[in-house]
Amino acid sequence: MMKLSIIVPCYNVERYLERCLLSLVHQDLDATQYEVIVVDDGATDGSGAIADRFAAQYPQLKVIRQKNQGVSGARNNGLMNSSGKYVFFVDSDDFIAENSLGYLLEIAEQHDLDTLAFNFKPVPEDAVLEPLTKDDESPVSVMSGAEFISTTNPPAMAWWYMVKRSILEREQLQFPVGHMLEDAAFTPAVFLCSERMARIDTVCYYYVQRGSSIMHSIDHDHCIKLLSDYCYAYGSMDAMIEKYKGKMDASALSRLRSRRNSYIYFAAARALRLGVLSDLYRMLKAEGMLPVGALDQRDFPGMKWKVMKVLINCPALMRALGSIYKLIKR
């Protein structure tokens, strides 16, 4: 069996793709031990040509093409065509540390891990490739994924860990097509299904912060779509919690319920700034998501979150605050 499958969704990222792919082939693994699956999600720029050039030069890299479905559809397609023992999702505008894959797989296999998480570093768009700097001082602490959630507040992104493909197949875990915040329920479900999990402090992933990202867009239609997807993330988290609540203790359950609730808090803050509170409250009422619960103080400390809870659950107060915000902005 191939040791690792790296799945790279690709859509109109010609500015970043070469750096990403270079980081994936400049590795301390033989080409026969891993595969890089670039899923061309109907790109209309030069991304496809860049991927084809790399596939012609590096035997571990192959390209799959599909009509545009978004990052979730591309990840799902790549997963369906993967064959590695472990799966690693890498976004095409990001990159990983050079010569890091062999190091990660050695840890995963030595400790028979279901999931191995690692550290990541936000970097600017013009960042250059970096070599791996190992953190040899930190011992590898193995625990269940449920214990991990119970003791920490892990981010939701699917790119800061590798997971056994057998877990994804057994649990039929896929990304929701057509939605942003696609990692919301996927990542905690992966952890809750992992009996043996570890996280190391070594920085292996470089997250490129793009000002043009859709998550930073102020286009009205995109903002309404994002509000809808915040509500979708809440619902998908709720269903995931119900499905796996028998796997976690009260501490982990509190954290995940808090994470679920936080999507509405973030949606409300964005809706207030953009003057679309009425649209958000229509969504919340239609989905039966009011009143919104509290946040876990371990992860959301401070009085502001308690005040936010009161405001969100009183639409009249929120609308009044929105009116004041509009006056201040003028």
Secondary structure, DSSP 8 states (H G I E B T S, - for coil): -EEEEEEEEESS-TTTHHHHHHHHHSSSS-TTTEEEEEEE-S--SSHHHHHHHHHHH-TTEEEEE-S--HHHHHHHHHHHT--EEEEEE--TT-EE-BT-HHHHHHHHHHTT-SEEEEEEEEE-TT----B----TTS----B-HHHHHHHS-----TTSEEEEHHHHHHHT----TT-SSTTTTHHHHHHHT-SSEEEEEEEEEEEE--TTSGGG---HHHHHHHHHHHHHHHHHHHHHHHHHGGGS-HHHHHHHHHHHHHHHHHHHHHHHHHT-HHHHHHHHHHTT--S-----TTTS-SHHHHHHHHHHT-HHHHHHHHHHHHHHH-
